[in-house]
Structures are given as C-alpha cells and as structure tokens.
Amino acid sequence: MANFFTPKKRQNKQVFQCQLNDLDSHGQGVGRWQQRAVFVAGGLPGETVQVQAMVPSKGPIKAQLKNISKASEFRQVAPCQHYHQCGGCQLQHLQADQQIQYKQQALQRMLAKVGVTIDHWASAIHSPSDLGYRSKARLALDVRGRVKLGFRHQERQTIVPIQQCPVLAEPLQPLIKPLQELLKQLASASDVGHIELHLSGQQPAVWLHRQGAWSQPERQLIEQWCQQHEVRLLTQDSELSYHLGQFDVTIYYCRSHFIQSNRQVNEQMVAQAVSWLEMTGSETVLDLFCGAGNFSLPLATKAKKVVGVEGVAAMVTQAHSNAERNQLTNAEFYQADLSQRLDLQPWWQPVDIIVLDPARAGAQAVVEQLPHCRASKVLYISCNPTTLVRDSAILQRHGYQAEKAGVMDMFPHTHHLESMILFSKN
C-alpha cells in the first residue's frame, strides 16, 4: 500500500513591528501589517509592538507579543501575580474603566456590520469593584506529585497552581491555600475531579466533586476543616440563595444551576430590564430561558402575569418553588425544548412582552418564529455578542426595531460581555 506524504502547513514565524489601533471582542489588540489583519493577545490600541507570527503564512495573523515599543496610556500592571499564565482573565493589563468602553465599541461595530442601528445607548453598568466580584469559582485539581489547585493555563491544557485570585469575592479568597493543605491529607484526593467555591449568603461554601463516598476518617477531616475555617460544606443538591433587594425577591438555586457570579451587576441588570419595559401592571410577559426566575420573579412584581419557560426541568421546579416562597402567585413556569415550534406548546398565548436570556448559543430558533408575534416589545439579554448580533438582525427582519441598548461589566478583566437590547414593534 502506498504511503502519501502530507507536508505540514508552513508556519510564518517572522518577527515584525506593527501599530495596534483597536481591540476585538476577544480582548486582542488589532493592527495591520502588509495588508493583513494582525491579532495580538496582550496588546492595546495606540501601542507600537514587536510581535511574532504564530499561524500559517496566509490570511489573518495571530501573533505573540514580544516587546512594546510604545505603550498605551491606559496600560497597567496586572493586579494578579498569575495573570500571564492563568486563562481566567484576559484584560488585567488594561485599566478597568477602559475595558467596558472597548467592549461596547466592539459590539457596536458588530451590530453595524449587519445593519442593526441602535437609537440610544444607555450608560454602561459598571461593577462596583473590578476585584472581589466573583461569588463562585471552579478550581481544577492535579494531585500527581505535588498538589496543584488552580485554573487552566491560557495556552496549554495544564493547571496553573494559584496562591490567590483577586477577582474572587473576599470571603472566598483566603480558602485556596488551606484547601491545598486539606487535599494533601486526603488519601483519596486523586478521586476529586474539581472543587467549587460559592458564596452562600455571605458565608463561604465549598463542594468537592468526586466519584463515590468519602471514607469516615476523610469525611471527619473535611468537616473539621470546614468548621475551623467557618465554611459550609455543600452536597450535590445543596441549596444556596441570593437576594434582589430592589424587588424584595430571594432566588434559591442548587449549586449545579447556572447563576450570574457578579451579584451586584446582576441586580443592576435586572433593575434596568424592569425599568426599560415600563410596565403598568396590565402586561403579560413571556420569559424564555428563564432559569430559576432571575428575571421572571422581579418582573412578576410589576406585571399582571409572567410565564417562564426553561429547558432544564430541575430549574423549572426551582422556579416554581421560588415563586411560592416569594408569594408571587402571578408567575407560572414550564419546561420545554425552545428549539422546537413555540405555537404548539400548551403555554403559548398572546403576550405583550417577550424576554430572552439564552445561553451562549443564542435564541435563533425562537426569534425565527416571531414574525407574526403580537408582542410589542422583545428584551434580549446576551452573554455572547456574536449570537446577539445574529439574532438582532433576524428580529429586525421581522419588524422589530432596536430601541435602546446597554452593556454590563459582569466580568471585569475578561473579554466576556453581558449586553441588553430592547426591541419594539408598532
């Protein structure tokens, strides 16, 4: 049998200098060299940099930053000692107040490319602090040889062992090193897949994910550790909560459920959503991708009726329970696959307002079905600019106009962007 040789693609490793003039939606500096776009992680607009090309010799160039000849006035020393290895943050080298501006500008350009115009951009919602904002975190673990507890490397599938994480909520920060010491004492530490840190109210909580049960001595050791550090030990089905003070609503959730990790920005985001909708108390609202009721229940304090729909059955059960515990009798919840036809669902009915808060994949299957919908307003909350832009263009084709938009700095020092657009139809 003949063997055919396939040569590897030529790699252009050339070192060159270029001027950066923008940031893309991934937080990379953008410039041009020899008529080709250049993307540089760690670069900032206004900088002159020396870089090395890291991709095949044709098309856009992904380049590695080698040297900064002229630095941006907004460049800063990263507040985290692990920044240049850890993959959790991408923008710590840029002053925090500048990060959200560049993120918004990137979103505006993306919307303009597909012909979506926004009548009004609201002031960005800033995180009260760019550090200490994360109320939950998932730590990776490697106990082969020396115990490593930390986050994934930004370029490799290895773990960066950390001593501290400045973006973690203050009650969680002191737990990392004691957790490493605890793991050294556990005979079956190799059975632990990962560790989760949560805020339970204001109390730190920890969950050690492993297959099978702990031995009695190990269980006792873990419980003693939790008692010593005043930490709540979570189980698979442990319930946590957060309070939305402006609406006097408490959201209860299981540790495996998705919730926003920046509680302060989340509450401001929910308040903005309710304010933008300008409800009079006569409206029926359909909240799709409703989760445990983060938007549904605050909306129910202002609307005549709220119907929440979610794909995850356990979260629908939780949302039902949350409505009862908050004594909101005008909110009801259903489980459904939202990629299927909506008009065949038992909960489908004429509504005044539709709220969409999908995962990163967006809501294309839903917005494609709205050309004949009588809802006068659609509020779209997004965690992915790419799918938001795609779905916004579809809504515009169906007669909805983008009335106002805003961005929320849910994750300072990262390239992630939370955004909101209100569409209306006459």
C-alpha positions as CSV (number, residue, x, y, z in Angstrom):
1,M,0.0,0.0,0.0
2,A,1.3,3.4,-0.9
3,N,2.1,6.0,1.8
4,F,1.4,9.6,0.9
5,F,3.3,12.4,2.5
6,T,1.4,15.4,3.6
7,P,3.6,18.3,4.3
8,K,2.8,20.4,7.4
9,K,1.4,23.9,6.7
10,R,4.2,26.5,6.6
11,Q,4.3,28.5,9.7
12,N,5.2,32.1,9.4
13,K,7.4,32.8,12.4
14,Q,8.5,36.2,11.2
15,V,9.1,38.9,13.8
16,F,7.8,42.3,12.8
17,Q,6.6,45.6,14.3
18,C,3.1,47.0,13.9
19,Q,0.8,49.6,15.2
20,L,-2.3,48.5,17.1
21,N,-5.5,50.5,16.7
22,D,-8.3,48.5,18.2
23,L,-9.5,45.7,20.5
24,D,-11.6,42.8,19.1
25,S,-14.4,41.0,21.0
26,H,-11.9,38.6,22.5
27,G,-9.8,41.3,24.0
28,Q,-6.9,41.0,21.5
29,G,-5.1,44.1,20.1
30,V,-5.8,44.6,16.4
31,G,-3.5,46.1,13.8
32,R,-2.4,45.6,10.2
33,W,0.9,44.5,8.6
34,Q,1.5,44.1,4.9
35,Q,-2.3,44.5,4.2
36,R,-3.2,41.7,6.6
37,A,-5.0,41.9,9.9
38,V,-2.9,41.1,13.0
39,F,-4.4,39.9,16.3
40,V,-2.2,40.2,19.4
41,A,-3.2,38.9,22.8
42,G,-2.0,41.4,25.5
43,G,-1.7,44.3,23.0
44,L,-3.7,47.6,23.4
45,P,-4.9,50.2,21.0
46,G,-2.4,53.0,20.4
47,E,0.6,50.8,21.1
48,T,3.5,50.1,18.8
49,V,4.6,46.5,19.4
50,Q,7.0,43.9,18.2
51,V,5.3,40.5,17.6
52,Q,6.0,37.1,16.2
53,A,3.5,35.5,13.8
54,M,2.1,32.2,15.1
55,V,-0.2,31.0,12.3
56,P,0.2,29.8,8.6
57,S,1.5,32.4,6.2
58,K,-1.8,33.3,4.6
59,G,-4.8,35.1,5.9
60,P,-5.1,37.0,9.3
61,I,-2.1,36.8,11.5
62,K,-2.4,35.6,15.1
63,A,0.8,36.9,16.7
64,Q,2.6,36.6,20.0
65,L,3.6,39.8,21.8
66,K,7.4,40.1,22.1
67,N,8.0,43.7,23.0
68,I,6.2,47.0,23.5
69,S,8.0,50.0,21.8
70,K,5.3,52.5,22.7
71,A,2.8,51.6,25.5
72,S,-0.8,52.8,25.8
73,E,-1.5,55.4,28.5
74,F,-4.2,53.0,29.8
75,R,-1.8,50.1,30.3
76,Q,-1.4,49.0,33.9
77,V,0.4,46.4,35.9
78,A,-1.9,43.4,36.3
79,P,-3.2,43.1,39.9
80,C,-2.8,39.3,39.8
81,Q,0.6,37.5,40.1
82,H,-0.7,34.6,38.0
83,Y,-2.1,36.8,35.1
84,H,0.3,35.9,32.4
85,Q,-0.3,32.1,32.8
86,C,-3.8,31.7,34.2
87,G,-6.5,31.6,31.5
88,G,-9.2,33.2,33.6
89,C,-8.6,36.8,32.8
90,Q,-7.5,38.5,29.5
91,L,-7.6,42.2,30.2
92,Q,-5.9,42.9,33.5
93,H,-3.2,44.9,31.6
94,L,-5.9,47.5,30.7
95,Q,-7.3,50.0,33.2
96,A,-10.7,48.7,34.4
97,D,-12.7,51.8,33.4
98,Q,-11.4,51.5,29.8
99,Q,-12.3,47.8,29.4
100,I,-16.1,48.2,29.2
101,Q,-15.7,51.1,26.7
102,Y,-13.7,48.9,24.3
103,K,-16.2,46.0,24.7
104,Q,-19.1,48.3,23.9
105,Q,-17.3,49.7,20.8
106,A,-16.6,46.2,19.6
107,L,-20.3,45.3,20.0
108,Q,-21.4,48.5,18.2
109,R,-19.2,47.7,15.2
110,M,-20.5,44.1,15.0
111,L,-24.1,45.4,15.0
112,A,-23.4,48.0,12.4
113,K,-21.9,45.3,10.1
114,V,-25.3,43.6,9.9
115,G,-27.3,46.8,9.6
116,V,-28.7,46.9,13.1
117,T,-28.8,50.5,14.3
118,I,-29.5,51.5,18.0
119,D,-31.4,54.6,18.7
120,H,-30.0,55.1,22.2
121,W,-27.1,53.6,24.1
122,A,-27.6,53.6,27.9
123,S,-24.7,54.3,30.2
124,A,-22.8,51.1,30.9
125,I,-23.4,49.3,34.1
126,H,-20.1,49.1,35.9
127,S,-19.1,46.6,38.5
128,P,-18.9,48.4,41.9
129,S,-15.4,46.9,42.1
130,D,-13.3,45.3,39.4
131,L,-11.8,43.0,42.0
132,G,-13.5,40.7,44.6
133,Y,-16.7,40.4,42.5
134,R,-16.9,36.6,41.7
135,S,-19.3,34.8,44.0
136,K,-18.4,31.4,42.6
137,A,-15.4,29.7,41.0
138,R,-14.5,26.2,39.8
139,L,-10.9,25.1,40.7
140,A,-9.1,22.5,38.7
141,L,-7.0,19.9,40.6
142,D,-4.0,17.8,39.9
143,V,-2.6,15.6,42.8
144,R,0.1,13.8,40.8
145,G,3.2,14.5,42.9
146,R,2.8,18.0,44.3
147,V,-0.8,19.1,44.8
148,K,-1.9,21.7,42.2
149,L,-5.0,23.6,42.7
150,G,-5.9,26.5,40.4
151,F,-7.2,27.3,36.9
152,R,-6.4,26.2,33.3
153,H,-3.4,27.7,31.6
154,Q,-4.2,30.3,29.0
155,E,-2.4,28.4,26.2
156,R,-2.0,24.8,27.4
157,Q,-4.1,22.1,28.9
158,T,-2.3,22.3,32.2
159,I,-3.2,23.7,35.6
160,V,-1.7,26.9,36.9
161,P,-1.4,26.5,40.6
162,I,-2.6,29.7,42.3
163,Q,-2.0,31.2,45.7
164,Q,-4.6,33.9,45.3
165,C,-7.3,35.1,42.9
166,P,-8.1,38.9,43.2
167,V,-11.4,38.7,41.4
168,L,-12.8,36.2,43.9
169,A,-15.3,37.5,46.5
170,E,-13.4,38.5,49.6
171,P,-14.8,35.6,51.8
172,L,-13.5,33.1,49.2
173,Q,-10.0,34.4,48.7
174,P,-8.4,33.0,51.9
175,L,-9.5,29.4,51.2
176,I,-7.2,28.5,48.4
177,K,-4.1,27.7,50.4
178,P,-5.9,25.9,53.2
179,L,-7.7,23.8,50.6
180,Q,-4.3,22.7,49.2
181,E,-3.3,21.7,52.7
182,L,-6.5,19.8,53.2
183,L,-6.1,17.9,49.9
184,K,-2.6,16.7,51.0
185,Q,-4.2,15.0,54.0
186,L,-6.9,13.1,52.0
187,A,-5.8,9.6,50.9
188,S,-8.3,9.6,48.1
189,A,-7.7,13.2,46.8
190,S,-7.0,11.7,43.4
191,D,-10.7,10.9,43.1
192,V,-11.6,14.6,43.4
193,G,-12.4,16.0,39.9
194,H,-12.7,19.6,40.8
195,I,-13.6,21.9,43.6
196,E,-16.2,24.6,43.6
197,L,-16.2,27.7,45.8
198,H,-19.6,29.5,46.4
199,L,-21.0,32.3,48.5
200,S,-23.9,31.1,50.5
201,G,-25.4,34.4,51.5
202,Q,-22.2,35.9,52.8
203,Q,-20.8,32.6,54.1
204,P,-18.1,30.8,52.0
205,A,-19.1,27.3,50.9
206,V,-17.2,24.5,49.2
207,W,-18.1,21.5,47.2
208,L,-15.5,18.7,46.5
209,H,-16.7,16.9,43.4
210,R,-15.7,13.2,43.5
211,Q,-16.9,9.8,42.4
212,G,-18.1,7.6,45.3
213,A,-18.3,8.4,49.0
214,W,-15.6,9.6,51.4
215,S,-14.3,7.2,54.0
216,Q,-15.4,8.0,57.5
217,P,-11.9,9.4,58.6
218,E,-11.8,11.6,55.5
219,R,-15.3,12.8,56.0
220,Q,-14.5,13.7,59.5
221,L,-11.3,15.6,58.4
222,I,-13.2,17.6,55.8
223,E,-15.9,18.5,58.3
224,Q,-13.3,19.6,60.9
225,W,-11.6,21.7,58.2
226,C,-15.0,23.4,57.3
227,Q,-15.6,24.1,61.0
228,Q,-12.2,25.6,61.5
229,H,-12.5,27.9,58.5
230,E,-16.2,28.6,59.0
231,V,-17.1,27.2,55.6
232,R,-20.3,25.5,54.6
233,L,-19.8,22.0,53.1
234,L,-22.0,21.6,50.1
235,T,-23.5,18.4,48.8
236,Q,-24.8,17.5,45.3
237,D,-28.2,19.0,46.0
238,S,-27.3,21.8,48.4
239,E,-29.5,24.9,48.1
240,L,-28.0,28.4,48.0
241,S,-29.6,31.8,47.6
242,Y,-29.1,35.5,46.7
243,H,-31.4,38.4,47.4
244,L,-32.6,41.1,44.9
245,G,-33.1,43.9,47.3
246,Q,-34.8,46.4,44.9
247,F,-37.6,43.9,44.5
248,D,-37.5,42.1,47.8
249,V,-37.1,38.8,46.0
250,T,-34.9,35.9,47.0
251,I,-33.7,33.5,44.4
252,Y,-32.9,30.0,45.7
253,Y,-30.9,27.7,43.5
254,C,-28.9,24.4,43.5
255,R,-25.1,24.7,43.2
256,S,-25.3,23.0,39.8
257,H,-27.7,25.6,38.4
258,F,-26.4,28.5,36.4
259,I,-26.5,31.9,38.1
260,Q,-24.6,35.1,37.5
261,S,-21.4,35.2,39.6
262,N,-21.4,39.1,39.9
263,R,-24.3,39.6,42.2
264,Q,-24.1,43.4,42.3
265,V,-24.1,43.8,38.5
266,N,-26.8,41.1,38.2
267,E,-29.2,43.2,40.4
268,Q,-28.5,46.3,38.5
269,M,-29.1,44.4,35.2
270,V,-32.4,43.1,36.4
271,A,-33.4,46.6,37.6
272,Q,-32.6,48.0,34.2
273,A,-34.6,45.4,32.4
274,V,-37.7,46.1,34.5
275,S,-37.2,49.9,34.1
276,W,-36.8,49.7,30.3
277,L,-40.0,47.7,29.9
278,E,-42.1,50.5,31.6
279,M,-44.9,48.1,32.7
280,T,-48.2,49.4,34.0
281,G,-49.4,46.3,35.7
282,S,-51.6,45.1,32.8
283,E,-49.0,43.2,30.8
284,T,-48.5,39.5,30.2
285,V,-44.8,38.7,30.0
286,L,-43.2,35.6,28.4
287,D,-39.7,34.9,29.9
288,L,-37.9,32.4,27.7
289,F,-34.7,30.7,29.1
290,C,-35.9,31.8,32.5
291,G,-33.7,29.6,34.7
292,A,-34.7,29.8,38.4
293,G,-36.5,33.1,37.9
294,N,-33.8,35.7,37.9
295,F,-35.8,38.0,35.7
296,S,-39.3,36.3,35.9
297,L,-39.8,37.0,39.6
298,P,-38.8,40.6,39.7
299,L,-41.0,41.1,36.5
300,A,-43.9,39.5,38.4
301,T,-43.8,42.3,41.0
302,K,-44.7,44.7,38.2
303,A,-46.7,42.7,35.6
304,K,-50.1,41.2,35.5
305,K,-48.8,37.8,34.7
306,V,-45.4,36.2,33.9
307,V,-44.9,32.9,32.1
308,G,-41.4,31.5,32.4
309,V,-40.1,28.7,30.2
310,E,-36.8,26.8,30.7
311,G,-35.3,23.7,29.1
312,V,-33.8,22.3,32.3
313,A,-36.5,20.5,34.3
314,A,-34.8,20.9,37.7
315,M,-34.6,24.7,37.2
316,V,-38.3,24.8,36.3
317,T,-39.1,23.0,39.6
318,Q,-36.8,25.5,41.4
319,A,-38.5,28.5,39.7
320,H,-42.0,27.1,40.8
321,S,-40.6,26.9,44.4
322,N,-39.1,30.4,44.2
323,A,-42.4,31.9,43.2
324,E,-44.2,30.2,46.1
325,R,-41.6,31.2,48.6
326,N,-41.7,34.8,47.4
327,Q,-45.5,34.7,47.4
328,L,-45.8,35.6,43.8
329,T,-49.0,34.0,42.6
330,N,-48.9,35.6,39.1
331,A,-45.8,33.7,37.9
332,E,-46.0,30.2,36.3
333,F,-43.3,28.0,34.9
334,Y,-43.0,25.3,32.2
335,Q,-40.3,23.0,30.9
336,A,-39.8,23.0,27.1
337,D,-37.3,22.5,24.4
338,L,-37.1,26.0,22.9
339,S,-35.6,24.8,19.7
340,Q,-39.0,23.4,18.7
341,R,-42.2,25.1,17.5
342,L,-43.5,27.5,20.1
343,D,-47.1,27.7,18.8
344,L,-47.7,24.0,19.6
345,Q,-46.8,24.5,23.3
346,P,-49.6,24.5,25.9
347,W,-48.1,27.7,27.4
348,W,-48.1,29.6,24.1
349,Q,-50.5,32.5,24.3
350,P,-50.8,36.1,23.2
351,V,-48.3,38.2,25.3
352,D,-47.3,41.9,25.4
353,I,-43.6,41.4,26.2
354,I,-41.1,38.7,25.5
355,V,-37.8,38.4,27.5
356,L,-35.0,36.3,26.1
357,D,-32.0,35.4,28.2
358,P,-30.3,32.5,26.4
359,A,-27.0,30.7,26.9
360,R,-24.1,31.5,24.6
361,A,-25.7,29.7,21.7
362,G,-28.3,32.4,21.5
363,A,-32.0,32.2,20.6
364,Q,-32.1,31.8,16.8
365,A,-34.8,29.1,16.8
366,V,-37.0,31.4,18.9
367,V,-36.5,34.6,17.1
368,E,-37.1,32.9,13.7
369,Q,-40.6,32.2,14.9
370,L,-41.6,35.7,15.9
371,P,-42.6,37.4,12.6
372,H,-46.3,37.1,13.5
373,C,-46.0,37.5,17.2
374,R,-48.1,40.3,18.6
375,A,-45.7,41.2,21.4
376,S,-44.9,44.9,21.2
377,K,-41.5,44.5,23.0
378,V,-38.7,42.0,23.0
379,L,-36.0,42.4,25.6
380,Y,-32.8,40.4,24.7
381,I,-30.2,39.8,27.3
382,S,-27.0,38.2,26.0
383,C,-23.7,36.8,27.2
384,N,-22.3,36.4,23.6
385,P,-22.0,39.3,21.2
386,T,-21.7,37.0,18.2
387,T,-25.1,35.3,18.7
388,L,-26.7,38.6,19.9
389,V,-25.8,40.3,16.6
390,R,-27.1,37.3,14.5
391,D,-30.4,37.2,16.4
392,S,-30.8,41.0,16.4
393,A,-30.6,41.0,12.6
394,I,-33.3,38.4,12.5
395,L,-35.5,40.4,14.8
396,Q,-35.0,43.4,12.6
397,R,-36.1,41.5,9.5
398,H,-39.3,40.5,11.4
399,G,-40.2,44.1,12.0
400,Y,-38.7,44.8,15.4
401,Q,-36.5,47.9,15.8
402,A,-33.7,48.2,18.3
403,E,-34.9,51.0,20.6
404,K,-32.1,51.1,23.1
405,A,-29.1,49.0,24.2
406,G,-26.6,48.8,27.0
407,V,-23.7,46.8,28.3
408,M,-23.0,45.4,31.7
409,D,-19.5,44.8,33.1
410,M,-20.4,41.5,34.6
411,F,-16.8,40.1,34.3
412,P,-14.2,42.8,34.7
413,H,-10.7,41.9,33.4
414,T,-12.1,39.3,31.0
415,H,-13.2,39.6,27.4
416,H,-16.7,38.4,28.3
417,L,-19.5,40.9,27.7
418,E,-23.1,40.9,29.0
419,S,-25.4,43.2,27.0
420,M,-29.1,44.1,26.6
421,I,-31.2,45.3,23.7
422,L,-34.8,46.4,23.8
423,F,-36.7,45.9,20.5
424,S,-40.1,47.3,19.8
425,K,-42.7,46.8,17.1
426,N,-45.6,49.1,16.4
